[in-house]
Amino acid sequence: MAVERRPHLGDATRGRILYGGDYNPEQWPEETWPEDVRLMRAAGVNSVTVGVFSWARLEPRPGERDFGWLDRLMDLMHDNGIGVVLATPTSSPPPWMGHLHPDTLPVTEDGRTEYWGGRQHFSHSSATYRRYAAAISEDLAARYGGHPALTMWHINNEYCTYDWSDEAAARFRTWLRQRYGSLDALNSAWGTAFWSQGYGDWAEIHTPRHAHYMKNPSQVLDFKRFTSDMLLECYLAERDIVRRATPNTPVTSNFMPLWVGQDAWRWAEEEDVVSVDLYPDPRDPLGAQQGALVQDMTRSQARGPWMLMEQAAGPVNWRGVNHPKPRGLNRLWSLQAVARGADAVCYFQWRQSRQGAEKFHSGMVSHAGEEGRTYQEVKQLGAELAAISAQVTGRHTGHDIAVLHDWHAWWAGAQDGRLSHEVDYPDVLKAWHRALWEAHLTTDFAHPEHDLTAYKVVVVPQLYALTDAAIDNLLGYVRQGGTLVSGFLTGVADEDDRVHPGGMDARLRDLFGIRTLHEWWPLDAGEYAECDDFRGTLWSEEIDKSEDATTEASYKGGELDGLPAVLRRGRAWYLSTLPEPGALRELLAGIATGAGVRPVLDGLPDQVEAVRRGDLLFLLHHGREPVTVRVPGTHHDLLTGTAVTNQLTLERYGVAVLRP
């Protein structure tokens, strides 16, 4: 039987890096459009995303359609060789919908209705909202499915809406029936014997609204799963509509970076193109590392090339103090995304808005206009992307290290009654990725149930809750010769948040050489656990090791004096604290070396990042002072067209793309 071919990013790129961004021409007089096109062509823009927030313009009153302006725009883009990523506008319903149908509005956990006037003001469970969303999607697909400008569909925008309404509660009960089948099973999974919470009728179950004291953590966990699933249902409904009309046109919806509300592993399986919005703070000294983490995660979800759907050409408008990007930083971070697998580099937005809530959020054309530094840098980048496109697009890269991440483990661990609110899962994940990044070790991300056999080293920064399948997968990985390194608070609970006897699944305790885990000793902010050669942060543990385990580092002083801080049994390592950044970097680098993993390039300066994509070597300098990088042999720099022999100098925020 032939396997059905799904469209992919290559169907939209056609051998070129997509370059452009969100275009909102309805915010401007139509006389502005030709000027926009002139500037787009001069900047090398070949793709625009249109219609994301156009619902009120497209459907000014219920059932009416105003497509004339969009017809003219689509024709204009096609006539100028610019492809259109056409959005369904369903992330921001028109005011008339909430006014006529209050059931379409989301409700907060304390019972307040969220009204129109912003965006994302829709109830994912509302049958009325879903009906209107389907209707506008059907009409867009019917009208523009055959238009030659159409290259991709963009469904909704940054799905992120929680809803505790009565309609959501009804859908929640249906979801729970499908998950558990019976109230007995639900009561067991939720541990409702605690605090007299046993349910005798499905009608008694509500969304976990504001409570007098801490909520049932298993109920909250299931509500987070439910929310991700309901938003996914909304996405799938619109995706299936446009896919029926255009089966060969890829479909996407943009993720937010490491956002808590979506199980992006599951979502990515339903997308033809995995895309993400990425906004590191230009003042953050670890902004480049945050970018690398999000890019590694997105590439891993896509299992190949991916799309940078949004970034800022300059400042954003939500950080309190919104700093611009210094000269050259936009280029550097854009090419970092390409190095890590992006075949599309796009922005929010094309032209900076004159009105509305985001008028101080930068655009590719800022308020300074064509002569402004922002547009001039955008223009330079467009030329460089065009120059390297043919040799970059579609290229894959493999890595020897996987970082494990799972949204369900994150959700389960982030409960109100945990032992330390100083332990924040995303911060722990970033710390481990930072250590590998600073050691010049490139990584993939993986789900704990994925096939891990291709990796020499697998690191688990923290996975509080693990399924039996995930635990079996980790055990099998080590049995087959892999090196596993785990952080604290891993394997504490099962998928229903039942704590395992002994404080960790017995199979994992045996794997790491932990005979007994006596006590968890969380650390206060600013408190340290002194160890042999480093200081531990956030956490420490009172561990009794098995005889065949080796203590690689011990606690010094205090209640835990002499007990293992870093434990190893064979190829399985366990860290019962979080070493300070330099110590974690050295520890993981040493483990990687022992497993046969080396940096992409030896002897790199601290602020230079080296990434391979196919046979291309990207060198990215994140510092402000010139540096010299040793590159044995002779290479051709695709950005400058010059030969590089044995070494090259990178200026402030400099980039080289080297081909052997």
MOVEN-V705665 format. One record per residue. SS is DSSP state (hx for helix, st for strand, lp for the rest). PSI is psi in whole degrees, -180 to 180 (NA if undefined). NEAR is the number of other C-alpha atoms within 12 Angstrom. Layout:
# MOVEN-V705665
SS|PSI|NEAR ; SS|PSI|NEAR
This chain:
# MOVEN-V705665
lp|131|3 ; lp|141|4 ; lp|130|5 ; lp|130|8 ; lp|127|12 ; lp|143|20 ; lp|159|24 ; lp|179|32 ; hx|-34|40 ; hx|-27|31 ; hx|-26|29 ; hx|-37|39 ; hx|-37|37 ; lp|47|21 ; lp|13|23 ; lp|152|34 ; lp|125|44 ; st|135|44 ; st|125|48 ; st|-135|49 ; st|-176|44 ; st|131|42 ; st|124|43 ; lp|69|35 ; hx|-20|35 ; hx|-15|29 ; hx|-5|24 ; lp|154|19 ; lp|146|14 ; hx|-21|19 ; hx|-18|13 ; hx|-24|17 ; hx|-47|28 ; hx|-36|20 ; hx|-39|20 ; hx|-45|34 ; hx|-41|35 ; hx|-46|21 ; hx|-37|28 ; hx|-48|35 ; hx|-37|27 ; hx|-29|25 ; hx|0|32 ; lp|18|37 ; lp|128|44 ; lp|5|39 ; st|135|44 ; st|145|51 ; st|123|49 ; st|142|44 ; lp|7|41 ; lp|-43|39 ; lp|44|33 ; lp|12|36 ; hx|-44|39 ; hx|-29|29 ; hx|-39|29 ; hx|-34|34 ; lp|77|31 ; lp|-27|19 ; lp|157|19 ; lp|123|27 ; lp|-16|20 ; lp|154|16 ; lp|133|22 ; lp|91|23 ; lp|-5|25 ; hx|-46|17 ; hx|-38|24 ; hx|-34|32 ; hx|-48|24 ; hx|-39|21 ; hx|-46|36 ; hx|-42|37 ; hx|-42|23 ; hx|-43|27 ; hx|-45|36 ; hx|-42|23 ; hx|-22|19 ; lp|14|27 ; lp|26|23 ; lp|121|37 ; st|157|39 ; st|125|43 ; st|105|46 ; st|127|46 ; st|147|45 ; st|134|43 ; lp|27|41 ; lp|1|46 ; lp|-14|40 ; lp|84|40 ; lp|153|45 ; lp|157|37 ; hx|-34|26 ; hx|-28|25 ; hx|-49|33 ; hx|-34|29 ; hx|-46|17 ; hx|-28|17 ; lp|79|24 ; hx|-21|27 ; hx|-13|29 ; hx|-6|39 ; lp|139|45 ; lp|158|36 ; st|137|31 ; lp|172|24 ; lp|-17|24 ; lp|17|17 ; lp|8|18 ; lp|138|16 ; st|136|23 ; lp|119|27 ; lp|172|27 ; lp|168|26 ; lp|-15|18 ; lp|-121|18 ; lp|174|33 ; lp|25|32 ; lp|64|34 ; lp|147|48 ; lp|119|47 ; lp|-19|43 ; lp|-6|38 ; lp|122|34 ; hx|-34|24 ; hx|-49|24 ; hx|-46|35 ; hx|-34|30 ; hx|-47|24 ; hx|-40|35 ; hx|-41|40 ; hx|-41|30 ; hx|-45|28 ; hx|-33|40 ; hx|-42|42 ; hx|-45|26 ; hx|-38|26 ; hx|-44|40 ; hx|-41|32 ; hx|-37|19 ; hx|-37|24 ; hx|1|33 ; lp|-30|31 ; lp|6|19 ; lp|134|29 ; lp|-16|26 ; lp|-20|33 ; st|124|40 ; st|-23|42 ; st|155|47 ; st|140|52 ; st|112|48 ; st|124|51 ; lp|-149|44 ; lp|123|40 ; lp|62|36 ; lp|120|41 ; lp|17|35 ; lp|121|37 ; lp|155|36 ; lp|124|43 ; lp|21|37 ; lp|172|33 ; hx|-39|30 ; hx|-38|27 ; hx|-38|38 ; hx|-40|33 ; hx|-42|24 ; hx|-35|31 ; hx|-43|36 ; hx|-41|32 ; hx|-44|23 ; hx|-42|30 ; hx|-39|32 ; hx|-43|23 ; hx|-33|15 ; hx|-41|19 ; hx|-26|20 ; lp|-37|16 ; lp|158|20 ; hx|-33|25 ; hx|-44|20 ; hx|-40|20 ; hx|-47|30 ; hx|-36|28 ; hx|-46|21 ; hx|-36|30 ; hx|-6|33 ; lp|45|24 ; lp|-3|24 ; lp|-23|15 ; hx|133|16 ; hx|30|13 ; hx|48|12 ; lp|13|20 ; lp|133|22 ; lp|132|26 ; lp|-6|16 ; lp|139|16 ; hx|-31|25 ; hx|-18|18 ; hx|-15|16 ; lp|132|30 ; lp|172|31 ; lp|151|39 ; lp|79|35 ; lp|179|27 ; lp|130|18 ; lp|163|14 ; lp|-37|9 ; lp|-164|12 ; lp|140|17 ; lp|162|24 ; lp|116|34 ; hx|-30|29 ; hx|-33|38 ; hx|-43|34 ; hx|-40|32 ; hx|-48|34 ; hx|-33|34 ; hx|-37|37 ; hx|-41|35 ; hx|-44|33 ; hx|-45|39 ; hx|-45|35 ; hx|-41|35 ; hx|-39|32 ; hx|-43|37 ; hx|-38|40 ; hx|-39|36 ; hx|-43|27 ; hx|-45|38 ; hx|-48|42 ; hx|-37|31 ; hx|-46|30 ; hx|-39|40 ; hx|-46|37 ; hx|-32|28 ; hx|-51|28 ; hx|-31|38 ; hx|-36|32 ; hx|-37|20 ; hx|-32|25 ; lp|75|28 ; lp|-17|25 ; lp|7|25 ; lp|124|39 ; st|155|38 ; st|141|44 ; st|168|46 ; lp|139|49 ; st|126|43 ; st|154|41 ; st|151|30 ; lp|121|34 ; lp|46|35 ; lp|140|26 ; lp|-22|31 ; lp|-9|34 ; lp|134|36 ; lp|88|35 ; hx|-22|41 ; hx|-46|33 ; hx|-42|22 ; hx|-42|32 ; hx|-31|31 ; lp|-21|21 ; lp|0|30 ; lp|141|38 ; lp|-35|39 ; lp|126|45 ; lp|125|45 ; st|158|49 ; st|155|42 ; st|135|36 ; lp|120|41 ; lp|67|41 ; lp|151|36 ; lp|123|32 ; lp|-17|33 ; lp|-9|19 ; lp|119|17 ; lp|-17|16 ; lp|20|23 ; hx|-40|26 ; hx|-36|38 ; hx|-38|36 ; hx|-43|33 ; hx|-45|40 ; hx|-41|45 ; hx|-50|40 ; hx|-40|41 ; hx|-43|49 ; hx|-42|46 ; hx|-43|46 ; hx|-43|41 ; hx|-39|40 ; hx|-37|37 ; hx|-38|37 ; hx|-22|38 ; lp|38|31 ; lp|-158|34 ; lp|149|43 ; st|179|48 ; st|123|54 ; st|97|49 ; st|-40|43 ; st|140|40 ; lp|176|42 ; lp|134|45 ; lp|-19|49 ; lp|-134|43 ; lp|158|35 ; lp|-167|32 ; lp|27|22 ; lp|9|16 ; lp|9|17 ; lp|-65|10 ; lp|117|14 ; lp|100|21 ; lp|145|22 ; lp|167|28 ; lp|129|29 ; lp|159|24 ; lp|125|24 ; lp|-16|31 ; hx|-36|35 ; hx|-42|45 ; hx|-47|39 ; hx|-50|43 ; hx|-30|44 ; hx|-44|46 ; hx|-25|48 ; hx|-41|44 ; hx|-41|46 ; hx|-43|52 ; hx|-36|47 ; lp|22|51 ; lp|0|45 ; st|132|50 ; st|11|49 ; st|130|49 ; st|107|55 ; st|169|48 ; st|156|40 ; lp|113|42 ; lp|-174|40 ; lp|-62|42 ; st|131|44 ; lp|132|39 ; lp|147|28 ; lp|-20|20 ; lp|169|13 ; lp|178|14 ; lp|-20|15 ; lp|31|21 ; lp|-15|21 ; lp|7|29 ; lp|131|34 ; lp|161|40 ; lp|169|41 ; lp|-34|49 ; st|109|42 ; lp|-179|32 ; lp|-21|23 ; lp|-17|19 ; lp|-161|22 ; lp|-33|25 ; lp|-7|16 ; lp|154|20 ; hx|-37|26 ; hx|-52|35 ; hx|-38|36 ; hx|-38|28 ; hx|-37|32 ; hx|-41|46 ; hx|-43|31 ; hx|-45|26 ; hx|-41|37 ; hx|-40|37 ; hx|-39|27 ; hx|-40|34 ; hx|-40|40 ; hx|-36|30 ; hx|-31|23 ; hx|-7|32 ; hx|-52|32 ; hx|-27|20 ; hx|-2|28 ; hx|-47|41 ; lp|140|37 ; lp|-8|32 ; lp|138|30 ; lp|166|27 ; lp|146|30 ; lp|152|27 ; lp|161|32 ; lp|-8|30 ; st|136|42 ; st|136|41 ; st|125|45 ; st|138|44 ; lp|141|45 ; lp|127|41 ; hx|-37|36 ; hx|-39|40 ; hx|-39|40 ; hx|-50|38 ; hx|-45|39 ; hx|-39|41 ; hx|-20|40 ; lp|42|31 ; lp|158|28 ; lp|-36|20 ; lp|24|15 ; lp|167|22 ; lp|-28|21 ; lp|122|22 ; lp|-4|19 ; lp|-23|20 ; lp|107|32 ; lp|120|28 ; hx|-49|36 ; hx|-35|30 ; hx|-39|21 ; hx|-44|35 ; hx|-45|35 ; hx|-38|35 ; hx|-43|36 ; hx|-44|46 ; hx|-40|45 ; hx|-43|38 ; hx|-43|35 ; hx|-40|43 ; hx|-44|39 ; hx|-22|36 ; lp|6|39 ; lp|33|37 ; lp|117|40 ; lp|148|41 ; st|158|44 ; st|170|41 ; st|154|42 ; st|155|36 ; lp|147|34 ; lp|-14|40 ; lp|1|24 ; lp|162|28 ; lp|119|21 ; lp|5|35 ; lp|-21|27 ; lp|-10|20 ; lp|139|32 ; lp|-31|32 ; st|135|45 ; st|127|47 ; st|142|47 ; st|90|43 ; lp|-44|46 ; lp|122|43 ; lp|88|44 ; lp|-46|45 ; st|132|39 ; lp|142|42 ; lp|163|29 ; hx|-38|22 ; hx|-39|18 ; hx|-44|33 ; hx|-45|34 ; hx|-36|24 ; hx|-42|27 ; hx|-42|42 ; hx|-44|31 ; hx|-37|25 ; hx|-45|30 ; hx|-40|29 ; hx|-32|18 ; lp|6|18 ; lp|4|21 ; lp|158|34 ; st|123|41 ; st|131|44 ; st|121|45 ; st|144|42 ; lp|175|41 ; lp|167|45 ; lp|43|47 ; lp|135|44 ; lp|26|42 ; lp|-38|35 ; st|165|31 ; lp|-174|31 ; lp|-15|34 ; lp|7|35 ; lp|34|36 ; lp|125|27 ; st|132|26 ; lp|145|26 ; hx|135|18 ; hx|-3|24 ; hx|-1|31 ; lp|145|36 ; lp|133|35 ; hx|-33|27 ; hx|-37|26 ; hx|-38|40 ; hx|-43|36 ; hx|-40|29 ; hx|-43|36 ; hx|-8|45 ; lp|31|32 ; st|111|39 ; st|-48|27 ; st|135|26 ; st|101|32 ; st|-51|19 ; st|149|21 ; st|137|26 ; st|81|28 ; st|150|28 ; lp|146|25 ; lp|165|18 ; lp|129|16 ; lp|-3|14 ; lp|148|19 ; lp|153|25 ; st|114|38 ; st|132|30 ; st|179|32 ; lp|-55|22 ; lp|10|21 ; lp|175|27 ; st|136|30 ; st|151|39 ; st|163|34 ; lp|-41|35 ; st|153|38 ; st|165|44 ; st|147|39 ; st|102|31 ; st|138|38 ; st|114|29 ; st|158|32 ; lp|164|21 ; lp|-29|16 ; lp|11|17 ; lp|153|26 ; st|130|25 ; st|112|30 ; st|-22|27 ; st|140|30 ; st|156|35 ; st|147|35 ; lp|118|22 ; lp|167|15 ; hx|-166|16 ; hx|-26|17 ; hx|14|26 ; lp|126|20 ; lp|-11|24 ; lp|158|34 ; st|130|39 ; st|-37|42 ; st|125|44 ; st|143|40 ; st|135|33 ; st|105|30 ; lp|-122|25 ; lp|13|32 ; st|123|38 ; st|145|41 ; st|127|46 ; st|115|46 ; lp|6|46 ; lp|173|46 ; st|103|44 ; st|152|38 ; lp|158|28 ; hx|-48|26 ; hx|-39|23 ; hx|-40|30 ; hx|-40|35 ; hx|-47|26 ; hx|-38|25 ; hx|-49|29 ; hx|-36|45 ; hx|-40|32 ; hx|-41|22 ; hx|-43|34 ; hx|-44|35 ; hx|-42|22 ; hx|-26|16 ; lp|4|24 ; lp|21|18 ; lp|131|30 ; lp|158|26 ; lp|161|27 ; lp|-37|29 ; lp|132|25 ; lp|151|19 ; lp|26|20 ; lp|140|27 ; lp|156|25 ; lp|-39|20 ; lp|10|32 ; st|131|40 ; st|133|43 ; st|128|39 ; st|133|39 ; st|134|34 ; st|109|35 ; lp|-131|26 ; lp|9|21 ; st|141|31 ; st|117|33 ; st|129|40 ; st|123|45 ; st|121|46 ; st|115|37 ; lp|13|39 ; lp|173|27 ; lp|-14|20 ; lp|145|17 ; lp|146|20 ; st|154|25 ; st|132|26 ; st|129|31 ; st|125|23 ; st|93|30 ; st|138|16 ; st|-172|15 ; st|132|17 ; st|165|27 ; st|124|26 ; st|114|29 ; lp|-24|29 ; lp|-35|32 ; lp|-16|20 ; lp|16|16 ; st|162|16 ; st|144|21 ; st|123|27 ; st|113|19 ; st|-32|17 ; st|161|24 ; st|159|30 ; st|130|24 ; st|125|31 ; lp|-177|23 ; lp|126|23 ; lp|35|32 ; lp|155|35 ; st|140|42 ; st|142|42 ; st|105|44 ; st|133|38 ; st|134|29 ; lp|NA|21
